[in-house]
Amino acid sequence: MLGSIHKACVRFLHAWRTETDTGRDKRTHNLFEAAAAYVSACAEDDQERIDEAAGWVSPEALSFGVNELACRAVIALARERDESPRTVARALLGLPAA
């Protein structure tokens, strides 16, 4: 069962890949590469890199990748802090504890 879920996820991820042509080389970026580049560029307020990463995949794929990155980051930070993901997410957004 896990094998079929994995295969479905892999097919989904491959479907969202796009190719970019920089004039020198052709490189394929997946949605997770795009999400990581996009979020790190946003954190550094680098509009050129934001625009570049946003062009690697469709807006829908980028949104999915950013969401997945956020989930993984909150889970990792929650484990590190020994807190719940909900507590960590609210703290990161400056919201009061629920």
N, C-alpha and C positions, 0 to 999 in steps of 0.2 A: 504494500500500500504506500509506504513512504517513497519507494522507488517511483511509482507513478506520479505522486505529488511532485517529487523533484523534477521529473521529466517535464511535467506541465509548467512548472515554474521556469525551467530553463528555456522552454519554447516561448513562453511569454516574454522573458528577458531578451531573447534573440529577436523577437518581433519588434521590439522597441529600439533596437540599435539603428543608428544612422551613420552614414559616412560623411566625413568632412574632407575637403580638398583644399590644402593651404597653398597650392601651387608648386610646392616642393615634394610633398609626400601625401599619401592617402592613408588615413588612420581611421579605424572604427572605434567609437567611444560607446560604452554602454551607459545605461541610465544611472548606475551607481557612481561611475567616474564623473559623469556630468553633475550629479547631485553633490558629490564631495567638492568638486571644483567650484561649483556655484555657491555653496554655503560658505566655504572658506573665503571666497572672494567677497561675499557680502559682509563677512565678519571683519575683513580688512578694508572695506569700502573701496574696492578696486573695480570701477565700472567697466573697464576694458575686459577684465577677466570674467566678470558677470555676464557680459554680452556674449563673449566667446563660448562659455560653458552652456549658456542658454540655447545656443545654436547647434549644439551637438546632438540633441534629441528633441522630440516633440514636447510641447508644453505639458501635455498630460503625463508623459513619461518622466519629465523633470519633477513635476509635482509628486508623483508616486515615489521617486527616488529621494526627494527631500523629506517626505513623510517617513519613509523607511529609515533614513539617517537619523531623524529626530527621535524615532522610537528606540533605535539601538543606542543612541547617545544617552537618553533618559534612563534606560535599563542599566547601562554600564555605570552611570553616575549613581544610580540608586543602590546598586550592589556595592560600589565603592564606599558610599556613605552609610550603608546598612539602613536605608530608609525605603519607603514605598515609592514606586515610580510616580504615583499621583502627588505625593509630597514634594518630590524633586521637581516635577514639571511646574507645579504651582510656585515653588520658590524661584525657579529660573525666570518665570514671568512676573515675579514680584507680587503675586497674589497671596492673600492671607491663607493660613492653613484651614482646610475644610473640616 
